[in-house]
Each structure stands twice: as structure tokens, then as C-alpha cells.
Amino acid sequence: MKIFITGLPLEVGEDELTAVFGDFGQVKSLRIIKDRETGQSRGFGFVEMPVDEEAKEAIKRMNGGDYNGNRIKVAEAQEKPNTGGNGGGGFKRNNRTEKSY
């Protein structure tokens, strides 16, 4: 099960967070999301735990708790919806045709 955590103190590292979730069971992977330019934590991340019961217990016990002075939210991660677009960006063109005189 993939878990989403938000409200993390900026100084918390992946090793520390892995140890905390490890108290509930095996941690398959963990990633704290960081700013691309500064490398600073953005205060949220993801944990993947292979045993759903252990993941649910971690969510239940940690959600709303105090972590180094921050109130954290811990929940099952939701899959990002696929909107079908390619994420392109760029210009939005006006579909009106121009008349030439």
C-alpha cells in the first residue's frame, strides 16, 4: 500500500522516516519530495509498505499526530487521475478563423 504523508518538518530525512514507519512493519520504499532548485524538503512524501494491514495501522496511529512539533497527515495515497492529455502546456489557440479582406 502506498501512503501519503504531509506536514513533515523540513529537517526530517528519509532514513529517520523509514525507521519510524519501520516500527509498524516492512518499508518497501520511501521518498520525501524535494524542491528541484534548492534540494530542500517540500514537507511531504510517500511510503510504500507491502503488507496492507501494517500500512493501515501506521496510518491509523500516525495521522494527526505530532512529529517534531508539526501536525502530520497520513493517508492512503490516491492514484493521480489520468486526464488523457500529454501535459503539453504551450499556447491555447483561438479556433476562430481570420477573414482576409
Backbone as CSV, one residue per row, in Angstrom:
resi,resn,N_x,N_y,N_z,CA_x,CA_y,CA_z,C_x,C_y,C_z
1,MET,0.848,-1.174,0.000,0.000,0.000,0.000,0.894,1.238,0.000
2,LYS,0.505,2.211,-0.789,1.260,3.459,-0.849,0.589,4.484,0.069
3,ILE,1.395,5.132,0.878,0.919,6.084,1.890,1.442,7.480,1.562
4,PHE,0.576,8.485,1.715,0.934,9.884,1.508,1.058,10.547,2.871
5,ILE,2.148,11.290,3.074,2.384,11.999,4.344,2.594,13.465,4.031
6,THR,1.909,14.331,4.757,2.108,15.758,4.587,2.261,16.414,5.956
7,GLY,2.882,17.580,5.967,3.127,18.280,7.224,4.452,17.903,7.860
8,LEU,5.314,17.259,7.091,6.612,16.833,7.639,7.497,18.030,7.949
9,PRO,8.180,17.995,9.080,9.177,19.033,9.347,10.253,18.983,8.260
10,LEU,10.737,20.127,7.845,11.685,20.197,6.742,13.004,19.480,7.031
11,GLU,13.359,19.348,8.302,14.642,18.730,8.646,14.585,17.198,8.708
12,VAL,13.408,16.600,8.581,13.276,15.142,8.658,13.825,14.509,7.387
13,GLY,14.688,13.516,7.554,15.286,12.823,6.421,14.629,11.478,6.161
14,GLU,14.955,10.905,5.023,14.359,9.636,4.617,14.739,8.491,5.553
15,ASP,15.978,8.475,6.042,16.393,7.400,6.953,15.575,7.430,8.241
16,GLU,15.380,8.623,8.785,14.606,8.763,10.019,13.165,8.331,9.811
17,LEU,12.565,8.781,8.715,11.169,8.444,8.437,10.998,6.950,8.150
18,THR,11.976,6.344,7.496,11.947,4.903,7.252,11.945,4.149,8.581
19,ALA,12.745,4.610,9.525,12.798,3.973,10.845,11.459,4.106,11.569
20,VAL,10.824,5.280,11.464,9.534,5.497,12.127,8.482,4.548,11.559
21,PHE,8.362,4.476,10.238,7.382,3.573,9.636,7.783,2.117,9.822
22,GLY,9.072,1.859,9.951,9.554,0.510,10.196,9.052,-0.058,11.502
23,ASP,8.663,0.803,12.440,8.075,0.333,13.693,6.749,-0.392,13.458
24,PHE,6.096,-0.129,12.322,4.803,-0.747,12.013,4.934,-1.950,11.091
25,GLY,6.078,-2.077,10.422,6.280,-3.199,9.504,7.336,-2.859,8.465
26,GLN,7.427,-3.721,7.460,8.437,-3.535,6.420,8.111,-2.335,5.542
27,VAL,9.133,-1.534,5.271,9.012,-0.399,4.359,9.679,-0.796,3.052
28,LYS,8.889,-0.862,1.984,9.419,-1.237,0.676,10.163,-0.070,0.035
29,SER,9.585,1.134,0.133,10.237,2.325,-0.405,9.710,3.552,0.324
30,LEU,10.493,4.617,0.282,10.107,5.871,0.915,10.776,6.999,0.151
31,ARG,10.026,8.071,-0.079,10.598,9.219,-0.770,10.004,10.504,-0.215
32,ILE,10.876,11.393,0.215,10.464,12.737,0.609,10.644,13.618,-0.621
33,ILE,9.610,14.352,-0.971,9.647,15.193,-2.165,10.445,16.455,-1.854
34,LYS,11.376,16.779,-2.758,12.266,17.924,-2.546,12.134,18.938,-3.668
35,ASP,12.423,20.186,-3.342,12.421,21.258,-4.321,13.540,21.009,-5.328
36,ARG,13.244,21.162,-6.607,14.243,20.894,-7.648,15.435,21.834,-7.581
37,GLU,15.188,23.082,-7.254,16.267,24.072,-7.266,17.106,24.061,-6.003
38,THR,16.454,23.943,-4.848,17.187,24.061,-3.582,17.542,22.719,-2.954
39,GLY,16.834,21.665,-3.330,17.050,20.367,-2.698,16.412,20.268,-1.323
40,GLN,15.718,21.302,-0.888,15.051,21.363,0.420,13.755,20.545,0.382
41,SER,13.453,19.864,1.456,12.202,19.121,1.574,11.023,20.059,1.333
42,ARG,9.991,19.533,0.679,8.763,20.300,0.468,7.718,19.966,1.531
43,GLY,8.095,19.104,2.496,7.210,18.825,3.627,6.210,17.703,3.390
44,PHE,6.388,16.949,2.304,5.514,15.797,2.097,6.273,14.681,1.402
45,GLY,5.688,13.489,1.443,6.361,12.361,0.832,5.466,11.147,0.745
46,PHE,6.061,10.037,0.317,5.340,8.792,0.108,6.107,7.639,0.726
47,VAL,5.358,6.706,1.300,5.924,5.476,1.859,5.155,4.328,1.226
48,GLU,5.869,3.293,0.841,5.199,2.101,0.339,5.497,0.950,1.288
49,MET,4.420,0.332,1.764,4.533,-0.814,2.664,3.826,-2.000,2.011
50,PRO,4.506,-3.159,1.896,3.922,-4.287,1.171,2.751,-4.979,1.875
51,VAL,2.639,-4.851,3.183,1.561,-5.511,3.926,0.498,-4.465,4.289
52,ASP,-0.682,-4.602,3.674,-1.748,-3.612,3.845,-2.143,-3.395,5.307
53,GLU,-2.212,-4.469,6.087,-2.619,-4.338,7.489,-1.631,-3.476,8.265
54,GLU,-0.346,-3.651,7.994,0.677,-2.842,8.663,0.588,-1.386,8.220
55,ALA,0.341,-1.171,6.947,0.203,0.195,6.428,-1.003,0.884,7.049
56,LYS,-2.111,0.163,7.141,-3.333,0.741,7.729,-3.121,1.087,9.198
57,GLU,-2.376,0.249,9.905,-2.073,0.535,11.314,-1.197,1.781,11.435
58,ALA,-0.218,1.925,10.540,0.637,3.120,10.540,-0.202,4.373,10.285
59,ILE,-1.104,4.293,9.328,-1.976,5.441,9.019,-2.818,5.788,10.240
60,LYS,-3.459,4.787,10.812,-4.344,4.980,11.969,-3.603,5.620,13.148
61,ARG,-2.413,5.139,13.425,-1.676,5.600,14.609,-0.955,6.925,14.399
62,MET,-0.571,7.213,13.145,0.231,8.415,12.903,-0.568,9.615,12.415
63,ASN,-1.703,9.405,11.766,-2.471,10.513,11.216,-2.923,11.476,12.312
64,GLY,-2.611,12.747,12.118,-2.991,13.777,13.080,-2.028,13.909,14.246
65,GLY,-0.990,13.097,14.243,-0.029,13.106,15.335,0.978,14.234,15.231
66,ASP,1.710,14.425,16.304,2.754,15.441,16.367,4.084,14.810,15.976
67,TYR,4.756,15.416,15.015,6.063,14.922,14.586,7.027,16.091,14.640
68,ASN,7.882,16.096,15.647,8.850,17.185,15.859,8.200,18.565,15.811
69,GLY,7.029,18.685,16.426,6.351,19.979,16.502,5.395,20.268,15.360
70,ASN,5.310,19.403,14.362,4.371,19.581,13.248,3.258,18.545,13.353
71,ARG,2.037,18.969,13.046,0.934,18.022,12.984,0.944,17.432,11.578
72,ILE,1.111,16.116,11.501,1.199,15.474,10.196,-0.127,14.816,9.820
73,LYS,-0.339,14.694,8.526,-1.485,13.960,7.998,-0.930,12.758,7.255
74,VAL,-1.505,11.607,7.521,-1.052,10.361,6.914,-2.294,9.657,6.374
75,ALA,-2.268,9.318,5.091,-3.426,8.689,4.459,-2.973,7.789,3.320
76,GLU,-3.869,6.911,2.893,-3.569,6.096,1.729,-3.437,7.021,0.529
77,ALA,-2.382,6.842,-0.244,-2.144,7.678,-1.419,-3.194,7.368,-2.474
78,GLN,-3.680,8.400,-3.124,-4.633,8.244,-4.213,-3.879,8.291,-5.525
79,GLU,-4.252,7.431,-6.442,-3.613,7.439,-7.752,-3.924,8.750,-8.450
80,LYS,-2.924,9.284,-9.123,-3.093,10.511,-9.876,-4.014,10.224,-11.060
81,PRO,-5.098,10.990,-11.216,-6.002,10.700,-12.325,-5.333,10.968,-13.668
82,ASN,-5.578,10.084,-14.604,-5.043,10.258,-15.949,-6.051,11.068,-16.740
83,THR,-5.698,12.296,-17.058,-6.618,13.179,-17.763,-6.578,12.962,-19.256
84,GLY,-5.710,12.097,-19.730,-5.649,11.788,-21.138,-4.772,12.733,-21.931
85,GLY,-4.406,13.849,-21.361,-3.553,14.793,-22.063,-2.102,14.421,-21.902
86,ASN,-1.267,15.071,-22.668,0.149,14.790,-22.551,0.856,15.789,-21.655
87,GLY,0.069,16.656,-20.994,0.654,17.636,-20.092,1.377,18.743,-20.827
88,GLY,1.111,18.854,-22.113,1.839,19.708,-23.033,2.131,21.127,-22.632
89,GLY,1.157,21.881,-22.232,1.408,23.297,-21.990,1.393,24.050,-23.299
90,GLY,2.067,25.169,-23.355,2.128,25.924,-24.600,0.948,26.856,-24.754
91,PHE,0.691,27.242,-25.973,-0.355,28.214,-26.267,-1.700,27.541,-26.424
92,LYS,-2.725,28.273,-26.038,-4.074,27.858,-26.400,-4.437,28.710,-27.593
93,ARG,-4.709,28.075,-28.674,-5.005,28.820,-29.891,-6.469,29.148,-29.968
94,ASN,-6.728,30.298,-30.493,-8.079,30.718,-30.736,-8.542,30.011,-32.011
95,ASN,-9.630,29.273,-31.901,-10.080,28.477,-33.042,-10.854,29.274,-34.086
96,ARG,-11.014,30.554,-33.899,-11.708,31.369,-34.911,-10.834,31.520,-36.151
97,THR,-11.456,31.509,-37.257,-10.703,31.728,-38.489,-10.653,33.214,-38.772
98,GLU,-9.544,33.640,-39.305,-9.393,35.053,-39.633,-9.889,35.282,-41.051
99,LYS,-10.581,36.389,-41.222,-11.032,36.752,-42.564,-10.003,37.673,-43.173
100,SER,-9.688,37.475,-44.402,-8.808,38.408,-45.072,-9.637,39.225,-46.053
101,TYR,-9.372,40.498,-46.098,-10.130,41.394,-46.960,-9.304,41.863,-48.104
